[in-house]
Amino acid sequence: MSSMAHLKVIDGTKKAKPDYYALYSNVFINELQVATDKYKSAAEYDKDTLKKLIWSGVKMIIASESRSNNKEGLENKFSLVTFINSLMAQLTPREFQNIFPINKEFDGERWEVKDYFYTRKYIEKFGEDKVIGEDMDEFLWEYQNWTISFYMLEMMGITSDLRQLETGKSIMEEFLEEQGVPTYTMHDNVNGKQYIENNQTGEVTEIKKPRPRYLRVVENEK
């Protein structure tokens, strides 16, 4: 009898990926319902309520599915972001740090980017115990935390998508046009080939893909 163990391979069952949007939105909605029953307005929320709503709200926005082209859906999402920002504005930088600690990255001066020291210097100048208030947008821009960075990206994306629905152009397209930089749109034709169109002049250019280096032309013998 062989001393080797007989191994049997069985198919494993993949675990379903958690629906983080559903999880965070449920927390946010439940906390909001409790707050609505307890207080007459958001201006009366206690600090603990504010922190719970801000944390779950930010996570909910980040975890939401890709932005919809539906104007109503984008407007609803924009309203949520505006509401969450209004809650953040009631905090001080010291309180904000308790929810989203500053990134522990310290080599910003070397790479000429914002880091922990940059954020600390900004907060000290702003006032650690001063209510953020109307400076909310600037504060978020200067604050270094990965969760807040992802939240800001989503917020700007929603704003840009709404602008594109209203004007036909995104915020970035408008900015580039103001700077005199042309923008292009890629299309596929019926033959499966791709071409780009200059959005300012309408000029069309076919995209020619480079021939792989392992292919070479072979001449037919006569």
C-alpha positions as CSV (number, residue, x, y, z in Angstrom):
1,M,0.0,0.0,0.0
2,S,1.4,3.4,-1.0
3,S,2.2,5.7,1.8
4,M,1.2,8.7,-0.3
5,A,-2.1,10.3,0.6
6,H,-4.8,10.3,-2.0
7,L,-5.8,13.8,-2.8
8,K,-9.2,14.8,-4.2
9,V,-9.7,18.1,-6.0
10,I,-13.1,19.6,-5.4
11,D,-14.6,22.7,-6.9
12,G,-14.6,25.6,-4.5
13,T,-17.6,28.0,-4.1
14,K,-16.8,31.6,-4.8
15,K,-18.1,33.9,-2.2
16,A,-20.4,36.6,-3.4
17,K,-18.9,40.1,-3.3
18,P,-20.6,42.2,-0.6
19,D,-22.9,44.9,-1.8
20,Y,-21.2,47.8,0.0
21,Y,-23.5,50.4,-1.4
22,A,-26.5,48.6,0.1
23,L,-24.7,48.2,3.5
24,Y,-23.7,51.8,3.8
25,S,-26.9,53.2,2.4
26,N,-28.9,51.2,5.0
27,V,-26.7,52.6,7.8
28,F,-27.1,56.1,6.5
29,I,-30.9,55.8,6.0
30,N,-31.4,54.3,9.5
31,E,-29.2,57.0,11.1
32,L,-31.1,59.7,9.2
33,Q,-34.4,58.4,10.3
34,V,-33.4,58.4,14.0
35,A,-32.1,61.9,13.6
36,T,-35.2,63.1,11.8
37,D,-37.4,61.7,14.6
38,K,-35.2,63.3,17.3
39,Y,-34.4,66.7,15.8
40,K,-36.4,69.4,13.9
41,S,-33.5,70.3,11.6
42,A,-29.9,69.2,10.7
43,A,-28.6,72.3,12.4
44,E,-29.6,70.7,15.7
45,Y,-27.8,67.4,15.3
46,D,-25.5,66.4,18.1
47,K,-21.8,65.6,17.2
48,D,-22.3,61.9,17.4
49,T,-25.2,61.9,15.0
50,L,-23.2,64.1,12.6
51,K,-20.2,61.8,12.6
52,K,-22.3,58.7,12.0
53,L,-24.2,60.3,9.1
54,I,-21.0,61.8,7.6
55,W,-19.1,58.5,7.8
56,S,-21.8,56.4,6.3
57,G,-22.8,59.0,3.8
58,V,-19.3,59.4,2.4
59,K,-18.9,55.6,2.2
60,M,-22.3,55.3,0.5
61,I,-21.4,57.8,-2.2
62,I,-18.0,56.1,-2.9
63,A,-19.5,52.7,-3.0
64,S,-22.4,53.7,-5.3
65,E,-22.6,52.1,-8.7
66,S,-21.3,53.9,-11.8
67,R,-23.0,57.2,-12.4
68,S,-26.2,57.1,-14.3
69,N,-26.9,59.2,-17.5
70,N,-30.4,59.8,-16.1
71,K,-30.7,63.4,-15.1
72,E,-33.1,62.7,-12.2
73,G,-30.7,60.1,-10.8
74,L,-27.7,62.5,-11.0
75,E,-29.7,65.3,-9.4
76,N,-30.7,63.0,-6.5
77,K,-27.1,62.0,-6.0
78,F,-25.9,65.6,-6.2
79,S,-28.5,66.5,-3.5
80,L,-27.2,63.8,-1.3
81,V,-23.6,65.1,-1.7
82,T,-24.7,68.6,-0.9
83,F,-26.5,67.4,2.2
84,I,-23.4,65.4,3.4
85,N,-21.2,68.5,2.8
86,S,-23.6,70.6,4.9
87,L,-23.2,68.2,7.7
88,M,-19.4,68.3,7.4
89,A,-19.5,72.1,7.5
90,Q,-20.8,71.9,11.1
91,L,-17.6,70.2,12.3
92,T,-14.2,71.6,13.3
93,P,-11.0,70.2,11.8
94,R,-10.3,68.5,15.1
95,E,-13.7,66.7,15.0
96,F,-13.2,65.9,11.3
97,Q,-9.9,64.2,12.0
98,N,-11.7,61.8,14.4
99,I,-13.8,60.5,11.4
100,F,-11.2,60.6,8.7
101,P,-7.6,60.7,10.1
102,I,-4.9,62.4,8.0
103,N,-2.9,60.1,5.8
104,K,0.3,59.0,7.5
105,E,2.4,60.0,4.5
106,F,5.4,62.2,5.3
107,D,7.5,62.5,2.1
108,G,5.4,65.1,0.3
109,E,8.1,67.7,0.2
110,R,10.4,65.3,-1.6
111,W,7.8,64.6,-4.3
112,E,6.2,68.0,-4.2
113,V,2.8,66.7,-3.2
114,K,0.5,67.3,-0.3
115,D,1.1,65.0,2.7
116,Y,0.5,64.8,6.5
117,F,2.7,67.9,7.3
118,Y,1.0,69.9,4.6
119,T,-2.4,69.1,6.0
120,R,-1.3,69.8,9.6
121,K,0.1,73.2,8.5
122,Y,-3.1,74.1,6.7
123,I,-5.3,73.1,9.8
124,E,-3.1,75.1,12.2
125,K,-3.5,78.2,10.0
126,F,-7.2,77.6,9.6
127,G,-7.8,76.9,13.3
128,E,-8.2,73.4,14.7
129,D,-11.3,74.3,16.7
130,K,-12.9,76.7,14.2
131,V,-16.1,75.5,12.6
132,I,-15.4,74.7,8.9
133,G,-18.6,76.4,7.6
134,E,-18.4,78.0,4.2
135,D,-14.8,76.9,3.7
136,M,-15.9,73.3,3.3
137,D,-14.9,73.0,-0.4
138,E,-11.4,74.4,0.2
139,F,-11.0,72.3,3.3
140,L,-11.8,69.0,1.5
141,W,-9.4,70.0,-1.3
142,E,-6.6,70.6,1.1
143,Y,-7.3,67.6,3.4
144,Q,-5.2,64.5,2.7
145,N,-7.2,61.3,3.4
146,W,-7.8,58.5,0.8
147,T,-11.5,58.1,1.6
148,I,-12.0,61.9,1.2
149,S,-10.0,61.9,-2.1
150,F,-12.3,59.2,-3.6
151,Y,-15.3,61.1,-2.3
152,M,-14.1,64.3,-4.0
153,L,-13.5,62.4,-7.3
154,E,-17.1,61.1,-7.2
155,M,-18.5,64.5,-6.3
156,M,-16.6,66.2,-9.2
157,G,-17.8,63.4,-11.6
158,I,-21.4,63.9,-10.7
159,T,-21.1,67.7,-11.2
160,S,-19.4,67.2,-14.5
161,D,-22.0,64.7,-15.7
162,L,-24.8,67.0,-14.8
163,R,-23.1,69.8,-16.7
164,Q,-22.7,67.6,-19.7
165,L,-26.4,66.8,-19.7
166,E,-27.3,70.4,-19.5
167,T,-24.8,71.9,-22.0
168,G,-23.6,68.9,-24.0
169,K,-20.0,69.4,-22.7
170,S,-18.3,68.3,-19.5
171,I,-16.5,70.7,-17.2
172,M,-13.2,69.4,-18.4
173,E,-14.2,69.9,-22.1
174,E,-15.3,73.5,-21.3
175,F,-12.0,74.2,-19.5
176,L,-9.9,72.8,-22.3
177,E,-11.8,74.8,-24.9
178,E,-11.2,78.0,-22.9
179,Q,-7.5,77.2,-22.9
180,G,-7.6,76.7,-26.7
181,V,-6.9,72.9,-26.4
182,P,-8.9,70.8,-28.9
183,T,-10.9,67.8,-27.6
184,Y,-11.7,64.6,-29.5
185,T,-14.3,61.9,-29.5
186,M,-13.6,58.3,-30.5
187,H,-16.1,56.5,-32.7
188,D,-16.5,53.0,-34.3
189,N,-17.7,52.7,-37.8
190,V,-19.8,49.9,-39.4
191,N,-16.6,48.1,-40.5
192,G,-15.3,47.9,-37.0
193,K,-12.6,50.5,-37.6
194,Q,-12.1,53.4,-35.2
195,Y,-11.7,57.1,-35.9
196,I,-11.5,60.3,-33.8
197,E,-13.4,63.5,-34.4
198,N,-12.2,66.9,-33.5
199,N,-15.1,68.4,-31.5
200,Q,-14.2,71.9,-32.5
201,T,-13.6,71.5,-36.3
202,G,-15.5,68.3,-37.1
203,E,-12.3,66.9,-38.7
204,V,-12.2,63.1,-38.8
205,T,-9.0,61.0,-38.6
206,E,-8.9,57.2,-38.9
207,I,-6.9,55.4,-36.2
208,K,-4.3,53.1,-37.7
209,K,-3.1,50.5,-35.3
210,P,0.6,49.7,-35.5
211,R,1.5,46.3,-37.1
212,P,2.9,43.8,-34.4
213,R,6.6,43.5,-34.6
214,Y,6.5,39.8,-35.0
215,L,4.6,40.2,-38.3
216,R,6.6,41.0,-41.5
217,V,5.8,41.3,-45.1
218,V,6.8,38.3,-47.2
219,E,7.3,38.9,-51.0
220,N,5.7,36.3,-53.3
221,E,8.2,34.5,-55.5
222,K,7.7,35.0,-59.2
